[in-house]
Amino acid sequence: MSNLKIINDPIYGFISMPRNRVMPIIEHPYFQRLRRIRQLGMTHLVYPGAHHTRFHHAIGAMHLMEQAIGVLQSKEYDISPEETEAVTIAILLHDIGHGPFSHALEDSIVTNIRHEELSALFMDRLNQHLDGRLHLAIDIFRNKYEKKFLHQLVSSQLDMDRLDYLSRDSFFTGVSEGVISHDRIIKMLDLANDELVIEEKGIYSIEKFIIARRLMYWQVYLHKTVVGAECLLINILKRAKELVKSGVKLFATPALMVFLMKEYSLNDFKSDPGLLDTFAQLDDSDVSASVKVWTGSDDYVLSDLCRRLIERRLFKVMLQKEPFPEAAISTARDHTLKTSKVSERDLSYYFVRGKIVNNAYQRDKDKINIRMKDGTIMDIADASDTLNIKYMSEPVEKHYLCFPK
């Protein structure tokens, strides 16, 4: 039997995967679940091609990690085979804690639990299944390993996660502004004081990376129609939970019903091993099937919201940089009451206020450092001669009102 398994990826071509500790992880049901979770949640309602999955993304990020380690080793940095395998596993599993529809429902299926925390719990469980062979990968993922640059490759402002999802999301949405030079960025990787740096000649590729990230957020991830669709789906789950807790019998898959009936904390997941297994049974199909059935619910609010989503009669979103004046809010609110056929008590399901934030580069976090030709290390915002980079280090907030058309 060959020691390699080949996957044909639409972004990178053929990806080779060694049949060592990586393949048992990929073949595990926890990881295979990612095939059934869309990478971009509701974005396919705007960009019809955006049906790629978390599985696609994880495999792609793993491929880029192998390339990055190869580049650093070629520059004579000491990275052992054990460290190489561990950091590859860490990036492969970095999103395994995502629930249905990815970020769209991150605070709806479970509350106040980040997907990274669930990813860490899944890694602990897999470590038990694999007789403790993931200890090093878990230490790297949790930033407890002595070589800090390995964690940066997994989670930082210039990690393999971002390099893959920008390239992949741009490809599947058709938004060309998100195209980045991931191969050149990886070739320019270097180390200084145990931290990742980019050689000066790669500075323009980093500038393009930051600009692409900003544009992809406005055009894809925070597209106002996507925001409206997500608000609708969030409120559907909110209404379903309210009905179930009040004793109404609703259709739901067994795994979804567990999370409709009760709110769970991170400590609940830690103390009850079965709860994580139940969460591992959840994917997009649980929610999609339930929403389809709920269109026939006796509850008007739930059935109406579900029909809107199924028929793509999404909420309208008004978006602007400044907070909406109270007069505009009152007008939109009154209009919603008149047209939605719901009472004041149920208005919150049809009228949503909020804000979105686009922060392409955060200087107060781990910086993207450039090593200049004279050996000095500079933050990209200072090293760049493009004024846009300094501008993009400031977060941009936009306020929205969301209600039926």
C-alpha positions as CSV (number, residue, x, y, z in Angstrom):
1,M,0.0,0.0,0.0
2,S,1.3,3.5,-0.8
3,N,2.4,5.7,2.1
4,L,0.6,8.6,0.5
5,K,-3.0,9.5,-0.1
6,I,-3.7,12.1,-2.8
7,I,-6.5,14.7,-2.7
8,N,-7.2,16.9,-5.8
9,D,-7.9,20.4,-4.4
10,P,-9.4,23.1,-6.7
11,I,-7.0,25.7,-5.2
12,Y,-3.7,23.9,-4.9
13,G,-4.0,20.9,-7.2
14,F,-2.9,17.6,-5.8
15,I,-2.3,17.5,-2.1
16,S,-0.3,14.5,-0.7
17,M,-1.2,13.3,2.8
18,P,1.1,10.8,4.6
19,R,-0.6,7.7,6.1
20,N,0.8,8.4,9.5
21,R,-1.1,9.9,12.4
22,V,-2.8,12.4,10.1
23,M,-4.9,9.9,8.2
24,P,-6.6,8.3,11.3
25,I,-7.6,11.9,12.3
26,I,-9.0,12.7,8.9
27,E,-10.9,9.5,8.8
28,H,-12.4,10.0,12.3
29,P,-16.1,10.8,12.5
30,Y,-15.3,14.1,14.3
31,F,-13.3,15.3,11.4
32,Q,-15.6,13.9,8.7
33,R,-18.4,16.0,10.2
34,L,-16.7,19.0,8.7
35,R,-17.7,17.8,5.2
36,R,-21.3,18.7,6.3
37,I,-20.6,22.2,7.6
38,R,-20.4,25.1,5.1
39,Q,-17.3,27.3,5.4
40,L,-19.3,30.5,4.8
41,G,-22.6,29.7,6.5
42,M,-25.4,31.7,4.7
43,T,-23.1,33.3,2.1
44,H,-24.4,31.0,-0.7
45,L,-27.6,33.0,-0.6
46,V,-25.5,35.9,-2.1
47,Y,-22.8,34.0,-3.9
48,P,-24.3,30.7,-5.2
49,G,-20.9,29.0,-5.5
50,A,-20.0,29.4,-1.8
51,H,-20.9,25.8,-0.9
52,H,-17.4,24.7,0.1
53,T,-17.0,23.2,3.5
54,R,-14.8,23.3,6.7
55,F,-13.3,20.0,5.5
56,H,-12.0,21.7,2.3
57,H,-10.5,24.5,4.4
58,A,-8.9,22.3,7.0
59,I,-7.2,20.2,4.3
60,G,-6.0,23.3,2.5
61,A,-4.6,24.9,5.7
62,M,-2.8,21.6,6.4
63,H,-1.2,21.7,2.9
64,L,0.0,25.3,3.4
65,M,1.4,24.4,6.8
66,E,3.5,21.7,5.3
67,Q,4.8,24.2,2.7
68,A,5.6,26.7,5.4
69,I,7.5,24.2,7.6
70,G,9.4,23.1,4.5
71,V,10.5,26.8,3.8
72,L,11.7,27.3,7.4
73,Q,13.6,24.0,7.4
74,S,15.2,25.0,4.1
75,K,16.5,28.2,5.9
76,E,18.2,25.8,8.4
77,Y,15.8,26.3,11.3
78,D,15.6,23.2,13.5
79,I,12.1,21.8,13.3
80,S,12.0,18.1,14.2
81,P,9.8,15.5,12.4
82,E,7.7,15.3,15.6
83,E,7.2,19.1,15.7
84,T,6.3,19.0,12.0
85,E,3.7,16.4,12.5
86,A,2.3,18.1,15.6
87,V,1.9,21.5,14.0
88,T,0.3,19.9,10.9
89,I,-2.2,18.2,13.2
90,A,-2.9,21.4,15.1
91,I,-3.8,23.3,12.0
92,L,-5.8,20.4,10.6
93,L,-8.0,20.4,13.8
94,H,-8.1,24.2,14.4
95,D,-11.8,24.4,13.3
96,I,-13.1,21.1,14.4
97,G,-15.2,22.8,17.1
98,H,-17.4,24.7,14.6
99,G,-21.1,24.0,14.8
100,P,-23.8,24.2,12.1
101,F,-23.4,27.2,9.7
102,S,-20.1,28.1,11.2
103,H,-19.9,31.6,12.6
104,A,-23.6,32.4,11.8
105,L,-24.8,30.2,14.7
106,E,-21.8,30.3,16.9
107,D,-23.7,31.9,19.8
108,S,-27.1,30.2,19.0
109,I,-26.5,26.5,19.3
110,V,-24.4,27.1,22.4
111,T,-23.9,30.4,24.1
112,N,-20.7,32.1,25.4
113,I,-18.5,29.3,24.1
114,R,-16.1,30.1,21.3
115,H,-15.5,27.4,18.7
116,E,-11.8,27.4,19.6
117,E,-12.7,26.2,23.1
118,L,-14.7,23.3,21.6
119,S,-11.9,22.6,19.2
120,A,-9.5,22.2,22.1
121,L,-12.0,19.8,23.8
122,F,-12.3,17.7,20.6
123,M,-8.5,17.6,20.4
124,D,-8.4,16.3,24.0
125,R,-10.9,13.6,23.2
126,L,-9.0,12.6,20.0
127,N,-5.9,12.4,22.1
128,Q,-7.5,9.8,24.3
129,H,-8.7,7.9,21.2
130,L,-5.1,7.9,19.8
131,D,-3.4,6.9,23.1
132,G,-1.9,10.3,23.9
133,R,-0.2,10.9,20.6
134,L,-1.5,14.4,20.2
135,H,0.0,16.0,23.3
136,L,2.5,18.1,21.3
137,A,-0.1,19.2,18.8
138,I,-2.4,20.3,21.7
139,D,0.4,22.2,23.4
140,I,1.1,24.0,20.1
141,F,-2.6,24.8,19.6
142,R,-2.9,26.2,23.1
143,N,0.4,28.1,22.8
144,K,2.1,26.2,25.6
145,Y,5.0,24.9,23.6
146,E,8.4,26.5,23.8
147,K,8.7,27.3,20.1
148,K,6.1,30.1,19.9
149,F,6.4,30.5,16.1
150,L,4.7,27.1,15.7
151,H,1.6,28.5,17.4
152,Q,1.8,31.6,15.2
153,L,1.6,29.4,12.1
154,V,-1.6,28.0,13.5
155,S,-3.2,31.2,15.0
156,S,-2.0,34.7,14.4
157,Q,-2.6,37.6,12.0
158,L,-0.6,35.8,9.3
159,D,-1.4,32.1,9.9
160,M,-2.1,29.3,7.5
161,D,-5.8,29.5,8.4
162,R,-6.1,33.0,7.0
163,L,-3.9,32.3,4.0
164,D,-6.2,29.4,3.0
165,Y,-9.6,30.9,3.7
166,L,-8.9,34.1,1.8
167,S,-7.7,32.1,-1.3
168,R,-10.5,29.5,-1.0
169,D,-13.4,31.9,-0.2
170,S,-12.3,34.2,-3.1
171,F,-12.3,31.2,-5.5
172,F,-15.7,29.9,-4.5
173,T,-17.5,33.2,-4.3
174,G,-15.8,34.6,-7.4
175,V,-14.7,37.7,-5.6
176,S,-11.3,38.4,-7.2
177,E,-10.4,41.1,-4.7
178,G,-9.7,38.4,-2.2
179,V,-6.9,36.8,-4.3
180,I,-3.6,36.8,-2.4
181,S,-0.1,35.6,-3.2
182,H,-0.1,32.8,-0.6
183,D,2.8,31.0,-2.2
184,R,5.0,34.1,-2.2
185,I,4.1,34.9,1.4
186,I,5.1,31.5,2.5
187,K,8.4,31.7,0.6
188,M,9.2,34.9,2.4
189,L,8.6,33.5,5.9
190,D,11.5,33.7,8.3
191,L,12.2,33.8,12.1
192,A,13.6,36.3,14.5
193,N,13.7,35.9,18.2
194,D,11.4,32.8,18.0
195,E,8.7,34.8,16.1
196,L,7.6,34.8,12.5
197,V,8.8,37.6,10.3
198,I,8.5,38.3,6.6
199,E,11.6,39.2,4.6
200,E,11.5,42.8,3.3
201,K,11.1,41.8,-0.3
202,G,7.8,40.2,0.6
203,I,6.3,43.5,1.9
204,Y,4.1,44.1,-1.1
205,S,2.5,40.7,-0.8
206,I,1.7,41.4,2.8
207,E,0.2,44.8,1.9
208,K,-2.0,43.0,-0.7
209,F,-3.0,40.4,1.9
210,I,-4.2,43.0,4.4
211,I,-6.1,44.9,1.6
212,A,-7.7,41.7,0.4
213,R,-8.8,40.8,3.9
214,R,-10.4,44.2,4.3
215,L,-12.2,43.9,0.9
216,M,-13.4,40.3,1.6
217,Y,-15.0,41.3,4.8
218,W,-17.1,44.1,3.2
219,Q,-17.9,42.1,0.1
220,V,-18.3,38.6,1.5
221,Y,-18.2,38.0,5.2
222,L,-20.1,41.2,6.2
223,H,-22.1,41.6,3.0
224,K,-25.3,43.3,4.2
225,T,-27.5,40.6,2.6
226,V,-25.5,37.9,4.4
227,V,-26.0,39.8,7.6
228,G,-29.7,39.9,7.0
229,A,-29.8,36.1,6.3
230,E,-27.9,35.4,9.5
231,C,-30.2,37.6,11.6
232,L,-33.1,35.6,10.2
233,L,-31.6,32.2,11.0
234,I,-30.5,33.3,14.4
235,N,-34.0,34.4,15.2
236,I,-35.4,31.2,13.9
237,L,-33.3,29.2,16.4
238,K,-34.2,31.7,19.2
239,R,-37.9,31.2,18.5
240,A,-37.6,27.4,18.4
241,K,-35.8,27.4,21.7
242,E,-38.4,29.6,23.3
243,L,-41.2,27.3,22.1
244,V,-39.5,24.1,23.2
245,K,-38.8,25.5,26.7
246,S,-42.4,26.5,27.0
247,G,-43.5,22.9,26.3
248,V,-44.4,23.1,22.6
249,K,-43.5,19.9,20.7
250,L,-41.4,20.7,17.7
251,F,-39.7,18.5,15.1
252,A,-35.9,18.4,15.5
253,T,-33.2,15.9,15.0
254,P,-32.2,14.3,18.4
255,A,-28.9,16.1,18.6
256,L,-30.5,19.5,17.8
257,M,-33.2,19.0,20.3
258,V,-30.7,18.6,23.1
259,F,-29.4,22.1,22.4
260,L,-32.9,23.6,21.9
261,M,-34.1,22.4,25.4
262,K,-31.2,23.8,27.5
263,E,-28.3,26.2,27.5
264,Y,-24.9,24.6,28.2
265,S,-21.7,26.1,29.5
266,L,-18.1,25.1,28.7
267,N,-18.0,23.4,32.1
268,D,-21.0,21.3,31.1
269,F,-19.0,20.1,28.1
270,K,-16.0,19.4,30.3
271,S,-18.0,17.5,33.0
272,D,-20.3,15.5,30.6
273,P,-18.3,13.6,27.9
274,G,-21.5,12.6,26.2
275,L,-22.4,16.2,25.5
276,L,-19.4,16.7,23.2
277,D,-20.4,13.5,21.3
278,T,-23.9,14.9,20.9
279,F,-22.5,18.2,19.6
280,A,-20.4,16.1,17.2
281,Q,-23.6,14.8,15.6
282,L,-24.7,18.3,14.6
283,D,-24.1,19.7,11.2
284,D,-25.9,22.0,8.7
285,S,-28.4,19.3,7.7
286,D,-29.8,19.2,11.3
287,V,-30.7,22.9,11.1
288,S,-31.8,22.9,7.4
289,A,-34.1,19.9,7.8
290,S,-35.7,21.5,10.9
291,V,-36.2,24.8,9.3
292,K,-37.9,23.1,6.3
293,V,-40.3,21.2,8.6
294,W,-40.9,24.3,10.8
295,T,-42.4,26.1,7.8
296,G,-45.6,24.2,8.7
297,S,-45.5,25.0,12.4
298,D,-48.7,26.1,14.2
299,D,-46.7,29.0,15.6
300,Y,-47.0,31.9,13.2
301,V,-43.7,33.6,14.0
302,L,-41.7,30.4,13.6
303,S,-43.4,29.3,10.4
304,D,-43.2,32.7,8.8
305,L,-39.5,33.2,9.6
306,C,-38.7,29.8,8.2
307,R,-40.7,30.4,5.0
308,R,-38.8,33.6,4.5
309,L,-35.5,31.8,4.7
310,I,-36.6,28.8,2.6
311,E,-38.0,31.1,-0.1
312,R,-35.1,33.6,0.2
313,R,-37.4,36.5,1.2
314,L,-34.7,37.8,3.5
315,F,-34.7,40.7,5.8
316,K,-33.8,44.1,4.4
317,V,-30.6,45.6,6.0
318,M,-30.0,49.3,6.2
319,L,-26.3,49.9,6.8
320,Q,-24.4,53.1,7.6
321,K,-21.3,54.3,9.4
322,E,-23.0,56.6,11.9
323,P,-25.5,55.3,14.5
324,F,-29.1,55.6,13.3
325,P,-31.0,58.5,14.7
326,E,-33.9,57.6,16.9
327,A,-36.4,59.0,14.4
328,A,-35.2,56.6,11.7
329,I,-35.3,53.7,14.2
330,S,-38.9,54.5,15.2
331,T,-40.0,54.8,11.6
332,A,-38.5,51.5,10.7
333,R,-39.9,49.9,13.8
334,D,-43.4,51.2,13.2
335,H,-43.3,50.1,9.6
336,T,-42.3,46.6,10.8
337,L,-45.2,46.4,13.2
338,K,-47.7,47.3,10.5
339,T,-46.4,44.9,7.8
340,S,-45.2,41.9,9.7
341,K,-48.5,40.9,11.3
342,V,-46.9,40.3,14.7
343,S,-47.5,41.8,18.1
344,E,-45.3,44.2,20.0
345,R,-44.2,41.2,22.1
346,D,-42.8,39.4,19.1
347,L,-41.3,42.4,17.4
348,S,-37.7,41.5,18.3
349,Y,-37.9,38.5,15.9
350,Y,-38.5,40.9,13.0
351,F,-36.6,44.1,14.0
352,V,-32.9,43.8,14.8
353,R,-30.4,46.5,15.6
354,G,-26.7,45.9,15.7
355,K,-23.3,46.8,14.4
356,I,-20.5,45.0,12.5
357,V,-16.8,45.6,12.7
358,N,-14.1,45.2,10.0
359,N,-10.6,45.1,11.4
360,A,-8.2,43.9,8.7
361,Y,-5.1,44.4,10.8
362,Q,-4.9,44.7,14.6
363,R,-1.6,46.4,15.7
364,D,-2.4,45.8,19.4
365,K,-2.3,42.0,18.9
366,D,0.4,39.9,17.5
367,K,1.9,42.0,14.8
368,I,3.0,41.1,11.3
369,N,6.7,42.0,11.4
370,I,8.9,42.8,8.5
371,R,12.7,42.1,8.7
372,M,14.4,44.9,6.8
373,K,17.6,44.4,4.8
374,D,19.6,45.9,7.6
375,G,18.2,43.4,10.1
376,T,15.8,45.7,11.9
377,I,12.3,44.4,12.7
378,M,9.4,46.7,11.9
379,D,5.6,46.4,12.1
380,I,4.1,46.2,8.6
381,A,2.1,49.4,9.3
382,D,5.4,51.3,9.9
383,A,7.4,49.5,7.2
384,S,4.8,50.0,4.5
385,D,4.9,53.0,2.3
386,T,1.2,52.6,1.6
387,L,-0.9,54.9,3.7
388,N,-3.8,52.5,3.4
389,I,-2.1,50.0,5.7
390,K,-2.0,52.4,8.6
391,Y,-5.6,53.3,7.9
392,M,-6.6,49.6,7.9
393,S,-5.1,49.1,11.3
394,E,-8.0,51.1,12.6
395,P,-11.3,49.2,13.1
396,V,-14.3,50.4,11.0
397,E,-17.7,50.0,12.6
398,K,-21.0,50.1,10.7
399,H,-24.5,50.1,12.2
400,Y,-27.4,48.2,10.8
401,L,-31.2,48.0,11.1
402,C,-32.6,44.6,9.9
403,F,-36.3,44.1,9.2
404,P,-38.7,42.6,6.6
405,K,-38.8,44.3,3.2
